[in-house]
Amino acid sequence: MAEAPTLERFRNVWVRPPERHELLTHLPDAGRSALLIRDLEEMRDFDLYDVLAELGYGLAPKTRVERADAFSYKHAGWLKEMPERGAAVIRAVASQFARAGTDGLENPGVFQTPEVVRAGGLQALKTLGKPSAVLMETKSRMFAA
């Protein structure tokens, strides 16, 4: 992928929706080919990130659940540094990734999901900083897990 010559660059593009959309438009059939590959390879439990990272960079793919679990494990120190309610919201958001992948993280309704609401919702996330910046950091860490 000329737009993302390294895995690190691919991750940086992937977490920014406009850049990701641009990248996908450069793939055969405007990215629909990647969806077809995911279906043909029986990778329906994998986020499109993992499908493309395997194809383009040889990264061992993780299912959405495996990636969310790896995020919680590999970034436990980061989460422990946060106020408990804020960390609980981040964990709840990560669980949305396990269910729906990148789309689950970026769904505007993510803060209305019962799990995120129970954890403290947007108010608790605001204790960690600007919500959009916190979510960007969470996404970056999710795809690096």
C-alpha positions in Angstrom: 0.0 0.0 0.0 1.7 3.1 -1.2 -0.3 5.3 1.1 0.9 3.4 4.1 4.3 1.9 3.3 4.9 0.7 6.9 2.7 -1.0 9.5 3.2 2.0 11.8 2.0 4.4 9.1 -1.0 2.1 8.4 -2.0 2.2 12.1 -1.7 6.0 12.1 -3.9 6.2 9.0 -6.4 3.6 10.3 -7.3 5.6 13.5 -8.3 8.7 11.5 -11.5 8.1 9.7 -11.0 10.5 6.8 -7.5 9.1 6.1 -8.7 5.5 6.4 -11.5 6.2 4.0 -9.0 7.7 1.5 -6.8 4.6 1.9 -9.7 2.2 1.3 -10.7 4.1 -1.8 -7.3 3.3 -3.3 -7.8 -0.5 -2.8 -9.3 -2.5 -5.6 -13.0 -2.0 -5.9 -12.8 0.9 -3.4 -12.1 -1.4 -0.5 -15.0 -3.9 -1.1 -12.3 -6.4 -2.2 -11.0 -6.4 1.4 -14.5 -7.2 2.7 -14.7 -10.0 0.1 -11.4 -11.4 1.2 -12.5 -11.3 4.9 -15.6 -13.3 3.9 -13.7 -15.8 1.7 -11.0 -16.4 4.3 -13.7 -16.9 6.9 -12.4 -14.0 9.0 -15.8 -12.5 9.9 -14.7 -12.2 13.6 -11.7 -10.0 12.6 -11.8 -6.3 12.1 -10.9 -5.1 8.6 -7.7 -3.6 10.2 -6.4 -7.1 10.9 -7.4 -8.5 7.5 -5.4 -5.7 5.7 -2.5 -5.8 8.2 -2.1 -9.5 7.5 -2.3 -9.0 3.8 -0.1 -5.9 3.6 2.4 -6.4 6.4 2.3 -10.0 7.5 0.9 -9.1 10.9 -0.6 -12.2 12.6 -4.3 -11.2 12.7 -6.3 -11.1 15.9 -10.1 -11.5 16.2 -11.9 -8.4 17.6 -12.2 -10.2 20.9 -8.5 -11.1 21.0 -7.5 -7.5 20.1 -9.7 -6.1 22.8 -8.3 -8.5 25.3 -4.7 -7.7 24.2 -5.5 -4.0 24.6 -6.6 -4.6 28.2 -3.6 -6.7 29.0 -0.9 -4.7 27.2 -2.2 -1.3 28.4 -3.0 -2.3 32.0 -0.4 0.2 33.3 -2.0 3.0 31.3 -5.4 2.1 32.6 -4.2 1.9 36.2 -2.8 5.5 36.0 -6.4 6.8 35.3 -9.2 7.5 37.7 -11.2 4.3 38.1 -14.3 5.6 36.4 -12.4 6.9 33.4 -10.6 3.5 33.1 -13.9 1.7 33.4 -15.3 3.8 30.4 -12.2 3.0 28.3 -12.6 -0.7 29.1 -16.3 -0.5 28.2 -15.4 1.2 24.9 -12.9 -1.5 24.2 -15.6 -4.1 24.7 -17.6 -2.3 22.0 -14.6 -2.9 19.7 -14.8 -6.6 20.6 -18.4 -6.6 19.4 -18.3 -4.3 16.3 -14.6 -3.5 15.5 -13.5 -0.1 14.3 -17.1 0.8 13.6 -18.0 0.1 17.2 -15.3 2.5 18.5 -16.4 5.2 16.1 -20.1 4.9 16.4 -21.6 8.1 17.7 -23.9 6.1 19.9 -21.1 4.3 21.7 -21.7 6.5 24.8 -25.3 5.4 24.9 -24.5 1.7 25.1 -25.6 0.3 28.4 -22.1 -0.9 29.3 -20.5 2.5 28.7 -23.3 4.3 30.5 -22.9 2.0 33.6 -19.2 2.7 33.6 -19.8 6.5 33.8 -20.2 7.5 30.2 -19.1 10.7 28.6 -18.8 12.5 31.9 -16.3 10.0 33.3 -14.4 10.1 30.0 -14.1 13.9 30.3 -12.2 13.4 33.6 -9.4 12.0 31.4 -9.2 15.0 29.1 -10.8 16.0 25.8 -13.0 12.9 24.9 -11.9 13.0 21.2 -8.2 12.9 22.2 -8.8 10.2 24.7 -10.6 8.1 22.1 -7.9 8.7 19.6 -5.3 7.5 22.1 -7.5 4.5 22.9 -7.8 3.6 19.2 -4.0 3.9 18.7 -3.3 1.6 21.6 -6.0 -0.8 20.5 -4.4 -1.3 17.1 -0.9 -1.5 18.6 -2.0 -4.3 21.0 
